[in-house]
Amino acid sequence: MAAWSTDAIRPAERFSFWREIVCQTVLNVSTEAPRDGFHARIAGRSFGDLRFAAFASTSHEIVRSSGNLARFPEDNYLISLQQSGQSQIQQAGAAFALDPGEIAIVDGQKPFRISFAKPVSRVLAIVSRQTLDMRAPWLRKVPQRKIALSAPYANLARRHLLELAAGCGIMTESEARLLTENLCNLLTLASAPDIAVAALRPDVQLEAVLTFCRRHLGDPELSPRTVAGRFGISVRTLHLRFGKVGRSFCRWVLESRLDRCREALRDPRQATCSISEIAYRWGFNDLSHFDKVFRARFGMTPRQWRRAAQA
């Protein structure tokens, strides 16, 4: 992972230095309209055709012009998460403001302008068009798209972007590609709220199902039939999707509930909660069964685990 800052650069040379670094780290663009006292820093890493970066800067503009496209064509999308400040994004005659927590998808094959009127910080990912288009073909019709804070799956997509930006210095290329695939699945779900999950690719369906199950682990009625009905797919299809996880639906739910209980039992903030309260909270309704499966998975009873964690 490489990092750059304008701090050690002479003031007169900072902006030209910044343009070179942005082109090298993110995408070939022009930089415009800096104000006096320009400062910026960026850190990023590439994995083949994947690029990730996080930057903070004072006000300026980034422009990908037709000239940039002609000299350096790239078949990709720019995905950006606004962390602080505001970005004004213009592409194909449309414009919108991106506020903290919101995500933008911008087509790298079409000219665009992104303006930062005040200091900003952002997280960026460059992914191939094919990676997103084969999941979300509707993005071809809209060159830029904003995913708001309240959009379904937006919070999970934000977490993936932050993890990619923060961890790309230590993760392997295979780990980065897996996280990117998950990110693209989440962006597909977040950008297509009106499209039935059953009509999406199998891996996108699985991402939606797993997200739903994680949110409802505490429901003792969570079952293959209720989940399949929720997404308009057959129970057989649901079991086929879980084949990619390497565990059956019931095994995945059981292990996920046990993992949540184990975390709760070692959490000092939950020290006053009884073991039965924690078990019931995460979907177990038979304490003897909970004790048995917990011991089978972790090699000790819930009580022994809690005591060991508090020692």
LUMFILO-347696 format. One record per residue (C-alpha): residue number from 1; residue in three letters; z, x, y. Coordinates in Angstrom, 1 decimal. Layout:
N
<resi:NUM	resn:ALA	c3:Z	c1:X	c2:Y> $
...
% end
This chain:
311
<resi:1	resn:MET	c3:0.0	c1:0.0	c2:0.0> $
<resi:2	resn:ALA	c3:-1.0	c1:1.4	c2:3.4> $
<resi:3	resn:ALA	c3:0.6	c1:0.7	c2:6.8> $
<resi:4	resn:TRP	c3:-0.5	c1:1.4	c2:10.3> $
<resi:5	resn:SER	c3:1.0	c1:0.9	c2:13.8> $
<resi:6	resn:THR	c3:-0.3	c1:1.4	c2:17.3> $
<resi:7	resn:ASP	c3:3.1	c1:2.9	c2:18.4> $
<resi:8	resn:ALA	c3:2.0	c1:6.5	c2:18.0> $
<resi:9	resn:ILE	c3:-1.5	c1:5.9	c2:19.6> $
<resi:10	resn:ARG	c3:-2.2	c1:6.5	c2:23.2> $
<resi:11	resn:PRO	c3:-2.3	c1:3.2	c2:25.1> $
<resi:12	resn:ALA	c3:-5.9	c1:3.6	c2:26.1> $
<resi:13	resn:GLU	c3:-7.0	c1:4.1	c2:22.5> $
<resi:14	resn:ARG	c3:-4.8	c1:1.5	c2:20.8> $
<resi:15	resn:PHE	c3:-7.2	c1:-1.4	c2:20.8> $
<resi:16	resn:SER	c3:-10.1	c1:0.5	c2:19.4> $
<resi:17	resn:PHE	c3:-7.8	c1:1.9	c2:16.8> $
<resi:18	resn:TRP	c3:-6.7	c1:-1.6	c2:16.0> $
<resi:19	resn:ARG	c3:-10.3	c1:-2.8	c2:15.5> $
<resi:20	resn:GLU	c3:-11.0	c1:0.0	c2:13.0> $
<resi:21	resn:ILE	c3:-7.8	c1:-0.8	c2:11.0> $
<resi:22	resn:VAL	c3:-8.5	c1:-4.5	c2:10.9> $
<resi:23	resn:CYS	c3:-12.1	c1:-3.9	c2:9.7> $
<resi:24	resn:GLN	c3:-10.8	c1:-1.5	c2:7.1> $
<resi:25	resn:THR	c3:-7.9	c1:-3.6	c2:5.9> $
<resi:26	resn:VAL	c3:-9.1	c1:-7.2	c2:6.2> $
<resi:27	resn:LEU	c3:-12.6	c1:-8.0	c2:7.3> $
<resi:28	resn:ASN	c3:-15.4	c1:-6.6	c2:9.5> $
<resi:29	resn:VAL	c3:-14.8	c1:-8.2	c2:12.9> $
<resi:30	resn:SER	c3:-14.8	c1:-7.5	c2:16.6> $
<resi:31	resn:THR	c3:-11.6	c1:-7.5	c2:18.6> $
<resi:32	resn:GLU	c3:-11.5	c1:-8.8	c2:22.1> $
<resi:33	resn:ALA	c3:-9.4	c1:-9.7	c2:25.1> $
<resi:34	resn:PRO	c3:-6.2	c1:-7.5	c2:24.7> $
<resi:35	resn:ARG	c3:-3.6	c1:-7.7	c2:27.4> $
<resi:36	resn:ASP	c3:-1.8	c1:-4.8	c2:29.0> $
<resi:37	resn:GLY	c3:0.7	c1:-3.1	c2:26.7> $
<resi:38	resn:PHE	c3:-1.1	c1:-4.0	c2:23.5> $
<resi:39	resn:HIS	c3:0.9	c1:-3.4	c2:20.3> $
<resi:40	resn:ALA	c3:0.2	c1:-4.1	c2:16.7> $
<resi:41	resn:ARG	c3:1.2	c1:-3.2	c2:13.1> $
<resi:42	resn:ILE	c3:-0.3	c1:-4.0	c2:9.8> $
<resi:43	resn:ALA	c3:0.3	c1:-3.3	c2:6.1> $
<resi:44	resn:GLY	c3:-2.1	c1:-4.1	c2:3.3> $
<resi:45	resn:ARG	c3:-3.6	c1:-3.2	c2:0.0> $
<resi:46	resn:SER	c3:-6.9	c1:-3.9	c2:-1.9> $
<resi:47	resn:PHE	c3:-7.4	c1:-4.7	c2:-5.6> $
<resi:48	resn:GLY	c3:-11.2	c1:-4.5	c2:-6.0> $
<resi:49	resn:ASP	c3:-12.6	c1:-7.5	c2:-4.2> $
<resi:50	resn:LEU	c3:-9.1	c1:-8.8	c2:-3.4> $
<resi:51	resn:ARG	c3:-7.3	c1:-7.8	c2:-0.1> $
<resi:52	resn:PHE	c3:-3.9	c1:-8.7	c2:1.2> $
<resi:53	resn:ALA	c3:-2.3	c1:-7.9	c2:4.5> $
<resi:54	resn:ALA	c3:0.5	c1:-8.8	c2:6.8> $
<resi:55	resn:PHE	c3:0.4	c1:-8.1	c2:10.5> $
<resi:56	resn:ALA	c3:2.1	c1:-8.6	c2:13.8> $
<resi:57	resn:SER	c3:0.6	c1:-8.1	c2:17.2> $
<resi:58	resn:THR	c3:0.6	c1:-9.0	c2:20.9> $
<resi:59	resn:SER	c3:-2.2	c1:-11.3	c2:22.2> $
<resi:60	resn:HIS	c3:-5.8	c1:-10.7	c2:21.6> $
<resi:61	resn:GLU	c3:-8.8	c1:-12.3	c2:19.8> $
<resi:62	resn:ILE	c3:-10.6	c1:-11.6	c2:16.6> $
<resi:63	resn:VAL	c3:-14.3	c1:-12.5	c2:16.3> $
<resi:64	resn:ARG	c3:-16.7	c1:-12.5	c2:13.3> $
<resi:65	resn:SER	c3:-20.1	c1:-12.8	c2:14.9> $
<resi:66	resn:SER	c3:-23.5	c1:-13.2	c2:13.5> $
<resi:67	resn:GLY	c3:-24.0	c1:-9.5	c2:14.1> $
<resi:68	resn:ASN	c3:-20.9	c1:-8.7	c2:12.0> $
<resi:69	resn:LEU	c3:-22.3	c1:-11.0	c2:9.3> $
<resi:70	resn:ALA	c3:-25.7	c1:-9.4	c2:9.3> $
<resi:71	resn:ARG	c3:-24.3	c1:-5.8	c2:9.1> $
<resi:72	resn:PHE	c3:-21.5	c1:-6.5	c2:6.8> $
<resi:73	resn:PRO	c3:-22.1	c1:-9.7	c2:4.7> $
<resi:74	resn:GLU	c3:-19.1	c1:-10.7	c2:2.5> $
<resi:75	resn:ASP	c3:-19.0	c1:-13.6	c2:0.2> $
<resi:76	resn:ASN	c3:-15.3	c1:-14.6	c2:0.6> $
<resi:77	resn:TYR	c3:-12.7	c1:-16.8	c2:2.3> $
<resi:78	resn:LEU	c3:-10.1	c1:-15.7	c2:4.7> $
<resi:79	resn:ILE	c3:-6.8	c1:-17.4	c2:3.9> $
<resi:80	resn:SER	c3:-4.1	c1:-17.0	c2:6.5> $
<resi:81	resn:LEU	c3:-0.4	c1:-18.1	c2:6.7> $
<resi:82	resn:GLN	c3:1.0	c1:-18.3	c2:10.2> $
<resi:83	resn:GLN	c3:4.5	c1:-16.9	c2:10.3> $
<resi:84	resn:SER	c3:5.2	c1:-16.9	c2:14.1> $
<resi:85	resn:GLY	c3:3.3	c1:-17.7	c2:17.2> $
<resi:86	resn:GLN	c3:0.2	c1:-19.8	c2:17.2> $
<resi:87	resn:SER	c3:-3.5	c1:-19.1	c2:16.3> $
<resi:88	resn:GLN	c3:-6.4	c1:-21.0	c2:17.7> $
<resi:89	resn:ILE	c3:-9.2	c1:-21.0	c2:15.1> $
<resi:90	resn:GLN	c3:-12.9	c1:-22.0	c2:15.9> $
<resi:91	resn:GLN	c3:-15.7	c1:-22.2	c2:13.4> $
<resi:92	resn:ALA	c3:-18.9	c1:-24.3	c2:13.1> $
<resi:93	resn:GLY	c3:-18.1	c1:-26.3	c2:16.2> $
<resi:94	resn:ALA	c3:-14.6	c1:-27.3	c2:15.1> $
<resi:95	resn:ALA	c3:-11.3	c1:-26.0	c2:16.3> $
<resi:96	resn:PHE	c3:-7.6	c1:-26.3	c2:15.4> $
<resi:97	resn:ALA	c3:-4.3	c1:-24.7	c2:16.1> $
<resi:98	resn:LEU	c3:-2.4	c1:-23.0	c2:13.4> $
<resi:99	resn:ASP	c3:1.4	c1:-23.2	c2:13.8> $
<resi:100	resn:PRO	c3:4.1	c1:-21.4	c2:11.8> $
<resi:101	resn:GLY	c3:4.2	c1:-22.4	c2:8.2> $
<resi:102	resn:GLU	c3:0.6	c1:-23.7	c2:8.2> $
<resi:103	resn:ILE	c3:-2.2	c1:-22.2	c2:6.2> $
<resi:104	resn:ALA	c3:-5.9	c1:-21.9	c2:7.2> $
<resi:105	resn:ILE	c3:-8.9	c1:-21.4	c2:5.0> $
<resi:106	resn:VAL	c3:-11.8	c1:-19.9	c2:6.9> $
<resi:107	resn:ASP	c3:-15.3	c1:-19.2	c2:5.5> $
<resi:108	resn:GLY	c3:-16.1	c1:-15.5	c2:5.8> $
<resi:109	resn:GLN	c3:-19.9	c1:-16.2	c2:5.6> $
<resi:110	resn:LYS	c3:-19.9	c1:-18.1	c2:8.9> $
<resi:111	resn:PRO	c3:-19.1	c1:-16.9	c2:12.4> $
<resi:112	resn:PHE	c3:-15.6	c1:-17.6	c2:13.6> $
<resi:113	resn:ARG	c3:-13.2	c1:-16.8	c2:16.5> $
<resi:114	resn:ILE	c3:-9.4	c1:-16.6	c2:16.2> $
<resi:115	resn:SER	c3:-7.4	c1:-16.4	c2:19.4> $
<resi:116	resn:PHE	c3:-3.7	c1:-15.3	c2:19.8> $
<resi:117	resn:ALA	c3:-2.6	c1:-16.3	c2:23.3> $
<resi:118	resn:LYS	c3:0.9	c1:-14.9	c2:22.6> $
<resi:119	resn:PRO	c3:2.5	c1:-12.5	c2:20.1> $
<resi:120	resn:VAL	c3:1.9	c1:-13.5	c2:16.5> $
<resi:121	resn:SER	c3:2.7	c1:-12.5	c2:12.9> $
<resi:122	resn:ARG	c3:0.5	c1:-13.6	c2:10.0> $
<resi:123	resn:VAL	c3:-0.1	c1:-13.0	c2:6.3> $
<resi:124	resn:LEU	c3:-3.7	c1:-12.7	c2:5.1> $
<resi:125	resn:ALA	c3:-5.6	c1:-12.9	c2:1.8> $
<resi:126	resn:ILE	c3:-9.3	c1:-12.3	c2:1.2> $
<resi:127	resn:VAL	c3:-10.6	c1:-13.9	c2:-1.9> $
<resi:128	resn:SER	c3:-14.1	c1:-14.3	c2:-3.2> $
<resi:129	resn:ARG	c3:-15.9	c1:-17.6	c2:-2.5> $
<resi:130	resn:GLN	c3:-16.5	c1:-18.1	c2:-6.2> $
<resi:131	resn:THR	c3:-12.8	c1:-18.0	c2:-7.0> $
<resi:132	resn:LEU	c3:-12.1	c1:-20.9	c2:-4.7> $
<resi:133	resn:ASP	c3:-15.5	c1:-22.8	c2:-4.8> $
<resi:134	resn:MET	c3:-15.4	c1:-23.3	c2:-8.6> $
<resi:135	resn:ARG	c3:-12.1	c1:-25.0	c2:-8.2> $
<resi:136	resn:ALA	c3:-12.6	c1:-26.7	c2:-4.8> $
<resi:137	resn:PRO	c3:-16.3	c1:-27.2	c2:-4.3> $
<resi:138	resn:TRP	c3:-15.6	c1:-29.5	c2:-1.3> $
<resi:139	resn:LEU	c3:-14.7	c1:-26.5	c2:0.7> $
<resi:140	resn:ARG	c3:-18.4	c1:-25.6	c2:1.0> $
<resi:141	resn:LYS	c3:-18.9	c1:-28.7	c2:3.2> $
<resi:142	resn:VAL	c3:-16.1	c1:-27.8	c2:5.6> $
<resi:143	resn:PRO	c3:-16.2	c1:-24.1	c2:6.6> $
<resi:144	resn:GLN	c3:-12.6	c1:-24.2	c2:7.9> $
<resi:145	resn:ARG	c3:-9.6	c1:-26.2	c2:6.8> $
<resi:146	resn:LYS	c3:-6.0	c1:-26.4	c2:7.8> $
<resi:147	resn:ILE	c3:-3.2	c1:-27.1	c2:5.3> $
<resi:148	resn:ALA	c3:-0.3	c1:-28.5	c2:7.1> $
<resi:149	resn:LEU	c3:3.4	c1:-28.0	c2:6.4> $
<resi:150	resn:SER	c3:3.7	c1:-31.4	c2:4.8> $
<resi:151	resn:ALA	c3:0.6	c1:-31.1	c2:2.5> $
<resi:152	resn:PRO	c3:1.3	c1:-31.4	c2:-1.2> $
<resi:153	resn:TYR	c3:1.7	c1:-28.0	c2:-2.9> $
<resi:154	resn:ALA	c3:1.7	c1:-26.3	c2:0.5> $
<resi:155	resn:ASN	c3:5.2	c1:-24.8	c2:0.1> $
<resi:156	resn:LEU	c3:4.3	c1:-23.3	c2:-3.2> $
<resi:157	resn:ALA	c3:1.1	c1:-21.8	c2:-1.7> $
<resi:158	resn:ARG	c3:3.1	c1:-20.3	c2:1.1> $
<resi:159	resn:ARG	c3:5.4	c1:-18.7	c2:-1.4> $
<resi:160	resn:HIS	c3:2.5	c1:-17.2	c2:-3.3> $
<resi:161	resn:LEU	c3:1.0	c1:-15.8	c2:-0.1> $
<resi:162	resn:LEU	c3:4.3	c1:-14.2	c2:0.9> $
<resi:163	resn:GLU	c3:4.8	c1:-12.8	c2:-2.6> $
<resi:164	resn:LEU	c3:1.3	c1:-11.3	c2:-2.6> $
<resi:165	resn:ALA	c3:1.8	c1:-9.7	c2:0.9> $
<resi:166	resn:ALA	c3:5.3	c1:-8.4	c2:0.2> $
<resi:167	resn:GLY	c3:4.8	c1:-7.3	c2:-3.4> $
<resi:168	resn:CYS	c3:1.3	c1:-5.9	c2:-3.4> $
<resi:169	resn:GLY	c3:2.7	c1:-2.4	c2:-2.9> $
<resi:170	resn:ILE	c3:4.3	c1:-2.4	c2:-6.3> $
<resi:171	resn:MET	c3:2.4	c1:-5.0	c2:-8.4> $
<resi:172	resn:THR	c3:-0.5	c1:-4.1	c2:-10.7> $
<resi:173	resn:GLU	c3:-4.0	c1:-5.4	c2:-10.2> $
<resi:174	resn:SER	c3:-3.6	c1:-7.8	c2:-13.2> $
<resi:175	resn:GLU	c3:-0.4	c1:-9.2	c2:-11.6> $
<resi:176	resn:ALA	c3:-2.2	c1:-9.6	c2:-8.2> $
<resi:177	resn:ARG	c3:-5.1	c1:-11.4	c2:-9.8> $
<resi:178	resn:LEU	c3:-2.9	c1:-13.8	c2:-11.7> $
<resi:179	resn:LEU	c3:-0.9	c1:-14.6	c2:-8.6> $
<resi:180	resn:THR	c3:-4.2	c1:-15.1	c2:-6.7> $
<resi:181	resn:GLU	c3:-5.5	c1:-17.5	c2:-9.4> $
<resi:182	resn:ASN	c3:-2.3	c1:-19.5	c2:-9.1> $
<resi:183	resn:LEU	c3:-2.6	c1:-19.4	c2:-5.3> $
<resi:184	resn:CYS	c3:-6.2	c1:-20.7	c2:-5.5> $
<resi:185	resn:ASN	c3:-5.1	c1:-23.5	c2:-7.8> $
<resi:186	resn:LEU	c3:-2.4	c1:-24.5	c2:-5.4> $
<resi:187	resn:LEU	c3:-4.8	c1:-24.4	c2:-2.4> $
<resi:188	resn:THR	c3:-7.2	c1:-26.6	c2:-4.4> $
<resi:189	resn:LEU	c3:-4.5	c1:-29.2	c2:-4.9> $
<resi:190	resn:ALA	c3:-3.3	c1:-28.9	c2:-1.3> $
<resi:191	resn:SER	c3:-6.8	c1:-29.4	c2:0.1> $
<resi:192	resn:ALA	c3:-7.8	c1:-32.3	c2:-2.1> $
<resi:193	resn:PRO	c3:-5.0	c1:-34.9	c2:-1.9> $
<resi:194	resn:ASP	c3:-7.5	c1:-37.8	c2:-2.5> $
<resi:195	resn:ILE	c3:-9.1	c1:-36.3	c2:-5.6> $
<resi:196	resn:ALA	c3:-7.6	c1:-37.3	c2:-9.0> $
<resi:197	resn:VAL	c3:-6.0	c1:-34.4	c2:-10.8> $
<resi:198	resn:ALA	c3:-7.8	c1:-35.5	c2:-14.0> $
<resi:199	resn:ALA	c3:-11.1	c1:-34.7	c2:-12.3> $
<resi:200	resn:LEU	c3:-10.1	c1:-31.1	c2:-11.6> $
<resi:201	resn:ARG	c3:-10.5	c1:-27.9	c2:-13.7> $
<resi:202	resn:PRO	c3:-8.0	c1:-27.5	c2:-16.6> $
<resi:203	resn:ASP	c3:-6.2	c1:-24.6	c2:-15.0> $
<resi:204	resn:VAL	c3:-5.8	c1:-26.6	c2:-11.7> $
<resi:205	resn:GLN	c3:-4.5	c1:-29.6	c2:-13.8> $
<resi:206	resn:LEU	c3:-2.0	c1:-27.3	c2:-15.4> $
<resi:207	resn:GLU	c3:-0.7	c1:-26.0	c2:-12.1> $
<resi:208	resn:ALA	c3:-0.2	c1:-29.6	c2:-10.9> $
<resi:209	resn:VAL	c3:1.6	c1:-30.6	c2:-14.1> $
<resi:210	resn:LEU	c3:3.9	c1:-27.5	c2:-14.0> $
<resi:211	resn:THR	c3:4.8	c1:-28.2	c2:-10.4> $
<resi:212	resn:PHE	c3:5.6	c1:-31.8	c2:-11.1> $
<resi:213	resn:CYS	c3:7.7	c1:-30.9	c2:-14.1> $
<resi:214	resn:ARG	c3:9.7	c1:-28.2	c2:-12.2> $
<resi:215	resn:ARG	c3:10.5	c1:-30.9	c2:-9.6> $
<resi:216	resn:HIS	c3:11.7	c1:-33.3	c2:-12.2> $
<resi:217	resn:LEU	c3:13.5	c1:-31.1	c2:-14.7> $
<resi:218	resn:GLY	c3:16.7	c1:-32.9	c2:-13.9> $
<resi:219	resn:ASP	c3:15.2	c1:-36.2	c2:-15.1> $
<resi:220	resn:PRO	c3:16.3	c1:-36.8	c2:-18.8> $
<resi:221	resn:GLU	c3:13.4	c1:-39.2	c2:-19.1> $
<resi:222	resn:LEU	c3:10.8	c1:-36.4	c2:-18.5> $
<resi:223	resn:SER	c3:8.4	c1:-36.7	c2:-21.4> $
<resi:224	resn:PRO	c3:4.8	c1:-36.0	c2:-22.4> $
<resi:225	resn:ARG	c3:3.9	c1:-39.6	c2:-22.1> $
<resi:226	resn:THR	c3:5.4	c1:-40.0	c2:-18.6> $
<resi:227	resn:VAL	c3:3.8	c1:-36.8	c2:-17.3> $
<resi:228	resn:ALA	c3:0.4	c1:-37.6	c2:-18.8> $
<resi:229	resn:GLY	c3:0.6	c1:-41.1	c2:-17.3> $
<resi:230	resn:ARG	c3:1.5	c1:-39.7	c2:-13.9> $
<resi:231	resn:PHE	c3:-1.7	c1:-37.6	c2:-13.8> $
<resi:232	resn:GLY	c3:-4.1	c1:-39.9	c2:-15.6> $
<resi:233	resn:ILE	c3:-4.7	c1:-37.7	c2:-18.6> $
<resi:234	resn:SER	c3:-4.0	c1:-38.3	c2:-22.3> $
<resi:235	resn:VAL	c3:-1.0	c1:-36.9	c2:-24.1> $
<resi:236	resn:ARG	c3:-3.3	c1:-34.9	c2:-26.2> $
<resi:237	resn:THR	c3:-4.9	c1:-33.3	c2:-23.1> $
<resi:238	resn:LEU	c3:-1.4	c1:-32.5	c2:-21.7> $
<resi:239	resn:HIS	c3:-0.5	c1:-30.7	c2:-24.9> $
<resi:240	resn:LEU	c3:-3.9	c1:-28.8	c2:-24.7> $
<resi:241	resn:ARG	c3:-3.1	c1:-27.7	c2:-21.2> $
<resi:242	resn:PHE	c3:0.3	c1:-26.3	c2:-22.3> $
<resi:243	resn:GLY	c3:-1.5	c1:-24.3	c2:-24.9> $
<resi:244	resn:LYS	c3:-2.4	c1:-21.9	c2:-22.1> $
<resi:245	resn:VAL	c3:1.4	c1:-21.4	c2:-21.3> $
<resi:246	resn:GLY	c3:2.0	c1:-20.4	c2:-24.9> $
<resi:247	resn:ARG	c3:4.7	c1:-23.0	c2:-25.5> $
<resi:248	resn:SER	c3:4.7	c1:-26.7	c2:-26.3> $
<resi:249	resn:PHE	c3:5.6	c1:-29.2	c2:-23.5> $
<resi:250	resn:CYS	c3:9.0	c1:-29.8	c2:-25.0> $
<resi:251	resn:ARG	c3:9.8	c1:-26.1	c2:-25.5> $
<resi:252	resn:TRP	c3:8.7	c1:-25.3	c2:-21.9> $
<resi:253	resn:VAL	c3:11.0	c1:-28.1	c2:-20.5> $
<resi:254	resn:LEU	c3:13.9	c1:-27.1	c2:-22.7> $
<resi:255	resn:GLU	c3:13.7	c1:-23.4	c2:-21.8> $
<resi:256	resn:SER	c3:13.2	c1:-24.2	c2:-18.1> $
<resi:257	resn:ARG	c3:16.3	c1:-26.4	c2:-18.0> $
<resi:258	resn:LEU	c3:18.3	c1:-23.7	c2:-19.8> $
<resi:259	resn:ASP	c3:17.1	c1:-21.1	c2:-17.3> $
<resi:260	resn:ARG	c3:18.2	c1:-23.3	c2:-14.4> $
<resi:261	resn:CYS	c3:21.6	c1:-23.9	c2:-16.0> $
<resi:262	resn:ARG	c3:22.1	c1:-20.2	c2:-16.6> $
<resi:263	resn:GLU	c3:21.3	c1:-19.5	c2:-12.9> $
<resi:264	resn:ALA	c3:23.8	c1:-22.2	c2:-11.8> $
<resi:265	resn:LEU	c3:26.6	c1:-20.9	c2:-14.1> $
<resi:266	resn:ARG	c3:26.5	c1:-17.5	c2:-12.5> $
<resi:267	resn:ASP	c3:26.1	c1:-18.8	c2:-8.9> $
<resi:268	resn:PRO	c3:29.4	c1:-18.3	c2:-7.1> $
<resi:269	resn:ARG	c3:28.5	c1:-21.2	c2:-4.8> $
<resi:270	resn:GLN	c3:28.6	c1:-23.5	c2:-7.8> $
<resi:271	resn:ALA	c3:31.9	c1:-22.0	c2:-9.3> $
<resi:272	resn:THR	c3:33.7	c1:-25.3	c2:-8.7> $
<resi:273	resn:CYS	c3:31.1	c1:-27.3	c2:-10.6> $
<resi:274	resn:SER	c3:32.0	c1:-28.0	c2:-14.2> $
<resi:275	resn:ILE	c3:29.7	c1:-27.0	c2:-17.1> $
<resi:276	resn:SER	c3:29.1	c1:-30.6	c2:-17.9> $
<resi:277	resn:GLU	c3:28.1	c1:-31.3	c2:-14.3> $
<resi:278	resn:ILE	c3:25.5	c1:-28.5	c2:-14.3> $
<resi:279	resn:ALA	c3:24.2	c1:-29.6	c2:-17.7> $
<resi:280	resn:TYR	c3:23.8	c1:-33.2	c2:-16.6> $
<resi:281	resn:ARG	c3:22.2	c1:-32.2	c2:-13.3> $
<resi:282	resn:TRP	c3:19.4	c1:-30.4	c2:-15.3> $
<resi:283	resn:GLY	c3:18.5	c1:-33.2	c2:-17.7> $
<resi:284	resn:PHE	c3:20.9	c1:-32.6	c2:-20.6> $
<resi:285	resn:ASN	c3:22.8	c1:-35.7	c2:-21.7> $
<resi:286	resn:ASP	c3:24.5	c1:-34.4	c2:-24.9> $
<resi:287	resn:LEU	c3:27.0	c1:-31.6	c2:-24.2> $
<resi:288	resn:SER	c3:27.2	c1:-30.5	c2:-27.9> $
<resi:289	resn:HIS	c3:23.4	c1:-30.2	c2:-28.0> $
<resi:290	resn:PHE	c3:23.4	c1:-28.3	c2:-24.7> $
<resi:291	resn:ASP	c3:26.1	c1:-25.8	c2:-26.0> $
<resi:292	resn:LYS	c3:24.1	c1:-25.3	c2:-29.2> $
<resi:293	resn:VAL	c3:20.7	c1:-24.6	c2:-27.5> $
<resi:294	resn:PHE	c3:22.3	c1:-22.5	c2:-24.8> $
<resi:295	resn:ARG	c3:23.9	c1:-20.2	c2:-27.4> $
<resi:296	resn:ALA	c3:20.6	c1:-20.0	c2:-29.4> $
<resi:297	resn:ARG	c3:18.7	c1:-18.9	c2:-26.3> $
<resi:298	resn:PHE	c3:21.2	c1:-16.6	c2:-24.7> $
<resi:299	resn:GLY	c3:23.5	c1:-15.4	c2:-27.5> $
<resi:300	resn:MET	c3:26.7	c1:-16.9	c2:-26.0> $
<resi:301	resn:THR	c3:28.1	c1:-20.2	c2:-25.0> $
<resi:302	resn:PRO	c3:27.8	c1:-21.5	c2:-21.4> $
<resi:303	resn:ARG	c3:31.5	c1:-20.8	c2:-20.9> $
<resi:304	resn:GLN	c3:31.2	c1:-17.3	c2:-22.2> $
<resi:305	resn:TRP	c3:28.2	c1:-16.7	c2:-19.9> $
<resi:306	resn:ARG	c3:30.0	c1:-18.0	c2:-16.9> $
<resi:307	resn:ARG	c3:33.1	c1:-15.8	c2:-17.6> $
<resi:308	resn:ALA	c3:30.9	c1:-12.7	c2:-18.1> $
<resi:309	resn:ALA	c3:29.0	c1:-13.4	c2:-14.9> $
<resi:310	resn:GLN	c3:32.3	c1:-13.7	c2:-13.0> $
<resi:311	resn:ALA	c3:33.9	c1:-10.6	c2:-14.5> $
% end
